[in-house]
């Protein structure tokens, strides 16, 4: 199975894609009546929603990281962790600039 793989590059790819999926799930649950552009406009008007959406998005990486650490697939977990840190830094820059 593909999720049994222990590879750093695979972890980077998972870490990059999972927050996007988490963001889409957040959009479908919280803003199901809005289009993506309407949701982004709403988020511009309510900056607190930016922090919430980023947190939910990165939660997807936290779940994957936990699964891979508990499965002793440390190379993949390391890739997920590095991308999570990069996402978090980008989110901080986006939020405070």
Backbone as CSV, one residue per row, in Angstrom:
resi,resn,N_x,N_y,N_z,CA_x,CA_y,CA_z,C_x,C_y,C_z
1,UNK,0.843,-1.186,0.000,0.000,0.000,0.000,0.883,1.242,0.000
2,UNK,0.420,2.283,-0.637,1.224,3.502,-0.783,1.496,4.182,0.562
3,UNK,0.593,4.058,1.528,0.796,4.724,2.808,1.749,3.967,3.727
4,UNK,2.246,2.835,3.294,3.243,2.090,4.062,4.665,2.515,3.682
5,UNK,4.758,3.368,2.689,6.035,3.828,2.172,6.755,4.687,3.209
6,UNK,8.079,4.540,3.313,8.883,5.371,4.208,9.921,6.088,3.363
7,UNK,9.566,7.278,2.909,10.401,8.025,1.994,10.246,9.516,2.289
8,UNK,11.356,10.216,2.383,11.351,11.642,2.723,10.598,12.465,1.676
9,UNK,10.843,12.206,0.401,10.186,12.965,-0.676,8.672,12.714,-0.648
10,UNK,8.289,11.477,-0.386,6.867,11.150,-0.250,6.248,11.943,0.901
11,UNK,6.982,12.073,2.001,6.510,12.868,3.140,6.347,14.329,2.776
12,UNK,7.291,14.869,1.992,7.165,16.254,1.544,5.903,16.435,0.694
13,UNK,5.657,15.477,-0.199,4.466,15.565,-1.061,3.186,15.468,-0.235
14,UNK,3.129,14.528,0.695,1.948,14.406,1.553,1.747,15.668,2.387
15,UNK,2.839,16.182,2.925,2.776,17.386,3.752,2.336,18.610,2.971
16,UNK,2.605,18.624,1.694,2.195,19.742,0.847,0.711,19.639,0.475
17,UNK,0.243,18.426,0.196,-1.120,18.214,-0.289,-2.161,18.178,0.838
18,UNK,-1.823,17.596,1.967,-2.798,17.409,3.051,-3.432,18.722,3.539
19,UNK,-2.679,19.814,3.728,-3.334,21.055,4.160,-4.329,21.596,3.136
20,UNK,-4.062,21.375,1.869,-5.015,21.802,0.841,-6.319,21.024,0.966
21,UNK,-6.199,19.734,1.209,-7.389,18.906,1.408,-8.109,19.337,2.687
22,UNK,-7.338,19.609,3.739,-7.930,20.091,4.984,-8.670,21.407,4.795
23,UNK,-8.097,22.300,3.989,-8.745,23.582,3.698,-10.047,23.359,2.935
24,UNK,-10.039,22.456,1.968,-11.252,22.169,1.209,-12.336,21.548,2.089
25,UNK,-11.938,20.687,3.006,-12.909,20.105,3.941,-13.493,21.207,4.823
26,UNK,-12.639,22.120,5.307,-13.102,23.255,6.111,-14.092,24.099,5.320
27,UNK,-13.784,24.346,4.055,-14.661,25.136,3.194,-16.011,24.436,3.009
28,UNK,-15.974,23.133,2.775,-17.211,22.383,2.556,-18.084,22.310,3.808
29,UNK,-17.466,22.277,4.975,-18.217,22.181,6.222,-18.707,23.555,6.687
30,UNK,-17.815,24.519,6.710,-18.145,25.828,7.280,-18.815,26.773,6.285
31,UNK,-18.409,26.718,5.027,-18.898,27.653,4.013,-19.529,26.921,2.834
32,UNK,-20.366,25.950,3.113,-20.911,25.122,2.031,-21.781,25.893,1.054
33,UNK,-22.363,27.007,1.459,-23.223,27.777,0.568,-22.488,28.801,-0.269
34,UNK,-21.185,28.952,-0.046,-20.401,29.969,-0.750,-19.445,29.338,-1.749
35,UNK,-19.124,30.093,-2.784,-18.069,29.655,-3.695,-16.726,29.925,-3.022
36,UNK,-15.668,29.412,-3.606,-14.343,29.613,-3.037,-13.968,31.097,-3.024
37,UNK,-14.275,31.815,-4.085,-13.941,33.241,-4.124,-14.755,34.033,-3.098
38,UNK,-16.023,33.676,-2.907,-16.845,34.339,-1.890,-16.308,34.053,-0.492
39,UNK,-15.863,32.828,-0.285,-15.293,32.464,1.008,-14.035,33.277,1.294
40,UNK,-13.169,33.417,0.288,-11.937,34.178,0.472,-12.229,35.656,0.738
41,UNK,-13.250,36.204,0.085,-13.652,37.589,0.359,-14.166,37.726,1.789
42,UNK,-14.941,36.768,2.234,-15.453,36.772,3.596,-14.295,36.703,4.597
43,UNK,-13.291,35.909,4.269,-12.132,35.783,5.154,-11.334,37.088,5.208
44,UNK,-11.297,37.833,4.114,-10.624,39.135,4.118,-11.313,40.089,5.085
45,UNK,-12.640,40.017,5.139,-13.408,40.895,6.022,-13.324,40.463,7.483
46,UNK,-13.063,39.186,7.716,-12.967,38.626,9.070,-11.614,37.936,9.243
47,UNK,-10.576,38.690,9.606,-9.227,38.106,9.687,-9.089,36.943,10.665
48,UNK,-9.961,36.857,11.657,-9.885,35.729,12.592,-10.136,34.400,11.889
49,UNK,-10.904,34.426,10.819,-11.173,33.200,10.067,-9.923,32.667,9.375
50,UNK,-8.983,33.547,9.087,-7.727,33.112,8.465,-6.983,32.174,9.403
51,UNK,-6.887,32.561,10.675,-6.198,31.721,11.658,-6.890,30.371,11.823
52,UNK,-8.203,30.396,11.848,-8.960,29.155,12.004,-8.740,28.244,10.803
53,UNK,-8.816,28.804,9.606,-8.650,27.972,8.410,-7.235,27.402,8.320
54,UNK,-6.244,28.175,8.701,-4.868,27.678,8.698,-4.707,26.561,9.721
55,UNK,-5.285,26.749,10.897,-5.196,25.718,11.940,-5.840,24.416,11.490
56,UNK,-7.016,24.515,10.894,-7.701,23.316,10.412,-6.900,22.662,9.284
57,UNK,-6.352,23.474,8.412,-5.552,22.937,7.307,-4.331,22.187,7.823
58,UNK,-3.644,22.772,8.790,-2.451,22.119,9.325,-2.782,20.932,10.230
59,UNK,-4.025,20.859,10.690,-4.447,19.703,11.476,-4.359,18.433,10.626
60,UNK,-4.600,18.557,9.338,-4.475,17.406,8.442,-3.039,16.877,8.475
61,UNK,-2.062,17.782,8.496,-0.667,17.345,8.594,-0.366,16.731,9.953
62,UNK,-0.954,17.282,11.001,-0.729,16.725,12.338,-1.242,15.285,12.419
63,UNK,-2.384,15.035,11.811,-2.943,13.684,11.800,-2.027,12.735,11.021
64,UNK,-1.606,13.170,9.826,-0.694,12.330,9.030,0.625,12.093,9.762
65,UNK,1.171,13.143,10.362,2.429,13.030,11.097,2.299,11.986,12.206
66,UNK,1.213,12.040,12.954,0.991,11.087,14.044,0.890,9.665,13.517
67,UNK,0.177,9.492,12.422,0.034,8.157,11.834,1.398,7.598,11.423
68,UNK,2.213,8.426,10.778,3.509,7.945,10.303,4.510,7.756,11.436
69,UNK,4.462,8.583,12.459,5.352,8.381,13.618,4.976,7.086,14.337
70,UNK,3.681,6.896,14.567,3.241,5.674,15.253,3.506,4.424,14.419
71,UNK,3.560,4.568,13.107,3.868,3.441,12.224,5.358,3.246,12.013
72,UNK,6.183,4.022,12.720,7.646,3.937,12.645,8.171,4.188,11.231
73,UNK,7.508,5.061,10.506,7.972,5.476,9.181,8.482,6.909,9.326
74,UNK,9.680,6.991,9.903,10.228,8.265,10.334,10.655,9.181,9.195
75,UNK,11.110,8.630,8.082,11.525,9.480,6.960,10.316,10.236,6.389
76,UNK,9.218,9.539,6.229,8.003,10.180,5.731,7.509,11.214,6.736
77,UNK,7.530,10.872,8.015,7.096,11.796,9.059,7.968,13.056,9.073
78,UNK,9.252,12.881,8.831,10.158,14.033,8.795,9.792,14.981,7.645
79,UNK,9.464,14.432,6.499,9.047,15.257,5.366,7.768,16.019,5.667
80,UNK,6.802,15.342,6.291,5.542,15.993,6.667,5.816,17.116,7.663
81,UNK,6.674,16.856,8.627,6.984,17.853,9.655,7.637,19.093,9.049
82,UNK,8.577,18.908,8.144,9.267,20.047,7.530,8.288,20.915,6.751
83,UNK,7.421,20.306,5.976,6.430,21.079,5.211,5.452,21.768,6.161
84,UNK,5.090,21.115,7.260,4.203,21.741,8.246,4.835,23.000,8.818
85,UNK,6.115,22.934,9.130,6.826,24.104,9.651,6.844,25.214,8.599
86,UNK,7.095,24.873,7.348,7.109,25.885,6.285,5.733,26.521,6.101
87,UNK,4.676,25.701,6.150,3.312,26.235,6.073,3.044,27.180,7.248
88,UNK,3.476,26.778,8.440,3.238,27.603,9.630,3.976,28.935,9.532
89,UNK,5.202,28.917,9.035,5.963,30.161,8.867,5.275,31.054,7.836
90,UNK,4.847,30.467,6.733,4.137,31.247,5.705,2.845,31.824,6.270
91,UNK,2.147,31.051,7.093,0.900,31.525,7.693,1.162,32.698,8.645
92,UNK,2.228,32.613,9.418,2.579,33.706,10.327,2.920,34.965,9.549
93,UNK,3.683,34.809,8.490,4.040,35.964,7.661,2.778,36.555,7.043
94,UNK,1.900,35.709,6.512,0.655,36.165,5.906,-0.223,36.888,6.911
95,UNK,-0.282,36.367,8.133,-1.157,36.926,9.154,-0.651,38.279,9.652
96,UNK,0.658,38.416,9.835,1.194,39.613,10.474,1.744,40.652,9.506
97,UNK,1.738,40.368,8.226,2.222,41.362,7.262,1.118,41.949,6.512
